Amino acid sequence: MAVWQRVSGCVRKIETKLVSAKVIYKVDLFPCGEVIKVRISQPIRSIWCNPGNQGRYLRKTVEAFLWQLRKRTYRSTKILRLRSGALFKAYADCVISSALIYANWPEYHELTFLRRYLRAGEIVIDVGANVGHISLLLSDIVGPSGIFAFEPTPISFARLRENWELNGWPIENLKQMAVGARSGRVFIPNVDRPLTTNTILDTPAKAGSVEIPLVRLDDFRDSWHGQPIGLLKVDVEGYEQQVFRGARELLRIDQPRFVMFESLSGKIAPNVEALLAEVEYAVFQLGPDGRPEFAGQSAQNLFAIPEEYRKQFDADSAIQKVGFSYTEISA
């Protein structure tokens, strides 16, 4: 609201137009003497298609407009209090910052599912943590000391660390490292803002890159020895097979109760499917209602659980028994 108060003194007229799910705000500022057009398409989809925003669609639309206006004028940061209670520093150049403003739970079904089943005292291993938003949104359940986050990109890691320091949390479990099938050195493009599409390179990029350590998760097993792993989250833009190859012992012996990973092609990569089957994990996706579907593997975010736990999710009767309900995090 502070931004709106600063800007409202020179706002003469706001024109809005809704065309094919695109809202175009035309803001006439005076005495500033300039017109700013704020085009919002992705925000509207993110707001109105997110079940967690039910009852607050208009409010979130206004917040999206104010954030877009702030990005184009002051470009200042904004401290958010997430629904988990954690603090997050939002930057104008960060798409994740925008996502957290448009919805309290950006990946609603995935976060609902994880929050229902994660337990206090469990470990979350966040590979490709970016600025840390998924871990932050689970931190009230497992606690900050139960989160191990790996992020190789310098700017993303700097903001990940900044968010931890903003909350007064210890940072020893934050690792500026890439995760793969071997130990060594690799390169990552040295971008000037956090991206969700940055990829690991074997050789330096012509546009500029930095050399970073490459590690195996199996080499870090002593870090969480004796503590149950609730979630292994992998978001590495097509590098999933390498991560899983370097985590065979972790998957086979430590057995994270849930694995969450990306599948950008619309179907699980055969090599990833084979590797998970080798360590006896069953893959599933969440359906439109947020319930597990073992027959489908077309979603962008997929899950895997040890075969021995599959019976808990394999039938509608089991789902009804655990009482799926999203009301607990919809507010």
HUBEL-V287350 format. One record per residue. RES is the residue in one letter. SS is DSSP state (H for helix, E for strand, - for the rest). PHI is phi in whole degrees, 0 to 359 (none if undefined). NEAR is the number of other C-alpha atoms within 8 Angstrom. Layout:
BEGIN
res=RES ss=SS phi=PHI near=NEAR
res=RES ss=SS phi=PHI near=NEAR
END
This chain:
BEGIN
res=M ss=- phi=none near=4
res=A ss=H phi=300 near=5
res=V ss=H phi=297 near=8
res=W ss=H phi=298 near=8
res=Q ss=H phi=297 near=8
res=R ss=H phi=288 near=7
res=V ss=H phi=276 near=8
res=S ss=H phi=299 near=7
res=G ss=- phi=296 near=6
res=C ss=- phi=238 near=9
res=V ss=E phi=269 near=11
res=R ss=E phi=265 near=8
res=K ss=E phi=204 near=8
res=I ss=E phi=238 near=9
res=E ss=E phi=254 near=8
res=T ss=E phi=238 near=8
res=K ss=E phi=219 near=8
res=L ss=E phi=253 near=8
res=V ss=E phi=228 near=6
res=S ss=- phi=49 near=4
res=A ss=- phi=66 near=8
res=K ss=E phi=247 near=12
res=V ss=E phi=258 near=12
res=I ss=E phi=248 near=12
res=Y ss=E phi=265 near=13
res=K ss=E phi=250 near=12
res=V ss=E phi=254 near=13
res=D ss=E phi=262 near=12
res=L ss=E phi=256 near=13
res=F ss=- phi=214 near=9
res=P ss=- phi=282 near=5
res=C ss=- phi=302 near=6
res=G ss=- phi=74 near=7
res=E ss=E phi=218 near=7
res=V ss=E phi=249 near=8
res=I ss=E phi=249 near=8
res=K ss=E phi=259 near=8
res=V ss=E phi=248 near=11
res=R ss=E phi=262 near=8
res=I ss=E phi=236 near=11
res=S ss=- phi=242 near=9
res=Q ss=H phi=301 near=7
res=P ss=H phi=303 near=11
res=I ss=H phi=298 near=12
res=R ss=H phi=296 near=9
res=S ss=H phi=297 near=12
res=I ss=H phi=283 near=13
res=W ss=H phi=280 near=9
res=C ss=- phi=259 near=6
res=N ss=- phi=260 near=11
res=P ss=H phi=301 near=8
res=G ss=H phi=292 near=11
res=N ss=H phi=268 near=14
res=Q ss=- phi=305 near=8
res=G ss=- phi=87 near=4
res=R ss=- phi=227 near=7
res=Y ss=H phi=299 near=10
res=L ss=H phi=294 near=6
res=R ss=H phi=299 near=7
res=K ss=H phi=293 near=13
res=T ss=H phi=295 near=12
res=V ss=H phi=295 near=8
res=E ss=H phi=297 near=10
res=A ss=H phi=295 near=12
res=F ss=H phi=299 near=11
res=L ss=H phi=297 near=10
res=W ss=H phi=293 near=10
res=Q ss=H phi=297 near=9
res=L ss=H phi=294 near=9
res=R ss=H phi=298 near=12
res=K ss=H phi=298 near=11
res=R ss=H phi=268 near=7
res=T ss=- phi=245 near=6
res=Y ss=- phi=281 near=6
res=R ss=- phi=52 near=9
res=S ss=- phi=271 near=8
res=T ss=- phi=277 near=8
res=K ss=E phi=217 near=7
res=I ss=E phi=271 near=8
res=L ss=E phi=256 near=8
res=R ss=E phi=261 near=8
res=L ss=- phi=288 near=12
res=R ss=- phi=294 near=8
res=S ss=- phi=283 near=9
res=G ss=- phi=99 near=7
res=A ss=- phi=284 near=12
res=L ss=E phi=266 near=11
res=F ss=E phi=220 near=11
res=K ss=E phi=264 near=12
res=A ss=E phi=270 near=11
res=Y ss=- phi=247 near=10
res=A ss=- phi=295 near=11
res=D ss=- phi=266 near=7
res=C ss=- phi=245 near=11
res=V ss=H phi=293 near=8
res=I ss=H phi=291 near=8
res=S ss=H phi=302 near=11
res=S ss=H phi=298 near=12
res=A ss=H phi=301 near=11
res=L ss=H phi=285 near=11
res=I ss=H phi=275 near=11
res=Y ss=H phi=287 near=14
res=A ss=- phi=207 near=13
res=N ss=- phi=295 near=10
res=W ss=- phi=231 near=10
res=P ss=- phi=305 near=10
res=E ss=- phi=257 near=6
res=Y ss=H phi=300 near=10
res=H ss=H phi=296 near=9
res=E ss=H phi=297 near=10
res=L ss=H phi=290 near=10
res=T ss=H phi=300 near=10
res=F ss=H phi=300 near=9
res=L ss=H phi=294 near=8
res=R ss=H phi=293 near=9
res=R ss=H phi=289 near=6
res=Y ss=H phi=252 near=6
res=L ss=- phi=293 near=11
res=R ss=- phi=236 near=8
res=A ss=- phi=301 near=7
res=G ss=- phi=93 near=9
res=E ss=- phi=274 near=12
res=I ss=E phi=258 near=14
res=V ss=E phi=247 near=14
res=I ss=E phi=252 near=11
res=D ss=E phi=251 near=13
res=V ss=E phi=262 near=13
res=G ss=- phi=80 near=12
res=A ss=- phi=288 near=14
res=N ss=- phi=55 near=13
res=V ss=- phi=268 near=12
res=G ss=- phi=95 near=10
res=H ss=H phi=294 near=10
res=I ss=H phi=296 near=7
res=S ss=H phi=297 near=11
res=L ss=H phi=298 near=11
res=L ss=H phi=283 near=13
res=L ss=H phi=248 near=11
res=S ss=H phi=294 near=12
res=D ss=H phi=287 near=11
res=I ss=H phi=270 near=9
res=V ss=H phi=266 near=16
res=G ss=- phi=83 near=11
res=P ss=H phi=298 near=9
res=S ss=H phi=287 near=9
res=G ss=H phi=265 near=10
res=I ss=E phi=248 near=14
res=F ss=E phi=243 near=12
res=A ss=E phi=243 near=13
res=F ss=E phi=243 near=14
res=E ss=- phi=212 near=15
res=P ss=- phi=274 near=13
res=T ss=- phi=289 near=14
res=P ss=H phi=306 near=8
res=I ss=H phi=292 near=11
res=S ss=H phi=293 near=14
res=F ss=H phi=295 near=13
res=A ss=H phi=299 near=8
res=R ss=H phi=282 near=9
res=L ss=H phi=301 near=12
res=R ss=H phi=297 near=11
res=E ss=H phi=299 near=9
res=N ss=H phi=294 near=13
res=W ss=H phi=294 near=11
res=E ss=H phi=294 near=10
res=L ss=H phi=300 near=10
res=N ss=- phi=271 near=8
res=G ss=- phi=74 near=6
res=W ss=- phi=265 near=9
res=P ss=- phi=294 near=9
res=I ss=- phi=249 near=8
res=E ss=- phi=293 near=5
res=N ss=- phi=268 near=9
res=L ss=E phi=263 near=10
res=K ss=E phi=237 near=10
res=Q ss=- phi=275 near=12
res=M ss=- phi=213 near=11
res=A ss=E phi=270 near=14
res=V ss=E phi=242 near=13
res=G ss=- phi=205 near=15
res=A ss=- phi=269 near=12
res=R ss=- phi=215 near=8
res=S ss=- phi=263 near=9
res=G ss=E phi=166 near=7
res=R ss=E phi=227 near=8
res=V ss=E phi=221 near=13
res=F ss=E phi=237 near=14
res=I ss=E phi=224 near=16
res=P ss=E phi=304 near=15
res=N ss=- phi=269 near=10
res=V ss=- phi=280 near=9
res=D ss=- phi=263 near=5
res=R ss=- phi=209 near=8
res=P ss=- phi=296 near=13
res=L ss=- phi=243 near=10
res=T ss=- phi=261 near=5
res=T ss=- phi=236 near=5
res=N ss=- phi=291 near=9
res=T ss=- phi=234 near=9
res=I ss=E phi=282 near=10
res=L ss=E phi=237 near=10
res=D ss=- phi=278 near=6
res=T ss=- phi=231 near=6
res=P ss=- phi=299 near=12
res=A ss=- phi=275 near=10
res=K ss=- phi=296 near=5
res=A ss=- phi=282 near=5
res=G ss=- phi=114 near=8
res=S ss=E phi=210 near=12
res=V ss=E phi=236 near=9
res=E ss=E phi=271 near=9
res=I ss=E phi=223 near=12
res=P ss=E phi=291 near=11
res=L ss=E phi=246 near=13
res=V ss=E phi=229 near=13
res=R ss=- phi=257 near=14
res=L ss=H phi=297 near=12
res=D ss=H phi=300 near=10
res=D ss=H phi=281 near=7
res=F ss=H phi=252 near=8
res=R ss=H phi=299 near=9
res=D ss=H phi=293 near=6
res=S ss=H phi=295 near=5
res=W ss=H phi=239 near=9
res=H ss=- phi=305 near=6
res=G ss=- phi=86 near=4
res=Q ss=- phi=253 near=8
res=P ss=- phi=291 near=10
res=I ss=E phi=263 near=13
res=G ss=E phi=276 near=12
res=L ss=E phi=212 near=13
res=L ss=E phi=248 near=13
res=K ss=E phi=255 near=11
res=V ss=E phi=234 near=13
res=D ss=- phi=226 near=10
res=V ss=- phi=229 near=10
res=E ss=- phi=52 near=10
res=G ss=- phi=92 near=8
res=Y ss=- phi=261 near=10
res=E ss=H phi=301 near=13
res=Q ss=H phi=302 near=10
res=Q ss=H phi=297 near=10
res=V ss=H phi=298 near=14
res=F ss=H phi=293 near=13
res=R ss=H phi=298 near=10
res=G ss=- phi=272 near=13
res=A ss=- phi=230 near=12
res=R ss=H phi=300 near=10
res=E ss=H phi=293 near=8
res=L ss=H phi=301 near=12
res=L ss=H phi=290 near=10
res=R ss=H phi=282 near=9
res=I ss=H phi=260 near=6
res=D ss=H phi=283 near=9
res=Q ss=- phi=49 near=9
res=P ss=- phi=307 near=14
res=R ss=- phi=293 near=9
res=F ss=E phi=223 near=11
res=V ss=E phi=239 near=12
res=M ss=E phi=238 near=12
res=F ss=E phi=211 near=11
res=E ss=E phi=272 near=13
res=S ss=- phi=222 near=14
res=L ss=- phi=284 near=8
res=S ss=- phi=272 near=6
res=G ss=- phi=89 near=9
res=K ss=- phi=205 near=9
res=I ss=- phi=292 near=10
res=A ss=- phi=295 near=7
res=P ss=H phi=304 near=6
res=N ss=H phi=291 near=7
res=V ss=H phi=290 near=11
res=E ss=H phi=299 near=10
res=A ss=H phi=295 near=8
res=L ss=H phi=293 near=11
res=L ss=H phi=292 near=13
res=A ss=H phi=295 near=9
res=E ss=H phi=299 near=7
res=V ss=- phi=263 near=9
res=E ss=- phi=63 near=9
res=Y ss=E phi=246 near=11
res=A ss=E phi=260 near=12
res=V ss=E phi=261 near=12
res=F ss=E phi=211 near=13
res=Q ss=E phi=238 near=14
res=L ss=E phi=263 near=13
res=G ss=- phi=283 near=8
res=P ss=- phi=302 near=5
res=D ss=- phi=266 near=6
res=G ss=- phi=86 near=9
res=R ss=- phi=266 near=9
res=P ss=E phi=297 near=10
res=E ss=E phi=232 near=10
res=F ss=- phi=280 near=10
res=A ss=- phi=278 near=5
res=G ss=- phi=245 near=8
res=Q ss=- phi=218 near=12
res=S ss=- phi=255 near=9
res=A ss=- phi=287 near=11
res=Q ss=- phi=291 near=9
res=N ss=E phi=257 near=10
res=L ss=E phi=248 near=14
res=F ss=E phi=234 near=11
res=A ss=E phi=217 near=12
res=I ss=E phi=224 near=13
res=P ss=E phi=304 near=13
res=E ss=H phi=308 near=8
res=E ss=H phi=293 near=5
res=Y ss=H phi=265 near=8
res=R ss=H phi=299 near=10
res=K ss=H phi=300 near=8
res=Q ss=H phi=289 near=8
res=F ss=- phi=235 near=10
res=D ss=- phi=275 near=11
res=A ss=- phi=220 near=8
res=D ss=H phi=302 near=7
res=S ss=H phi=298 near=6
res=A ss=H phi=291 near=11
res=I ss=H phi=296 near=13
res=Q ss=H phi=297 near=8
res=K ss=H phi=296 near=6
res=V ss=H phi=276 near=6
res=G ss=- phi=69 near=6
res=F ss=- phi=299 near=7
res=S ss=- phi=206 near=5
res=Y ss=- phi=256 near=7
res=T ss=H phi=295 near=6
res=E ss=H phi=292 near=6
res=I ss=H phi=237 near=7
res=S ss=- phi=275 near=9
res=A ss=- phi=279 near=6
END
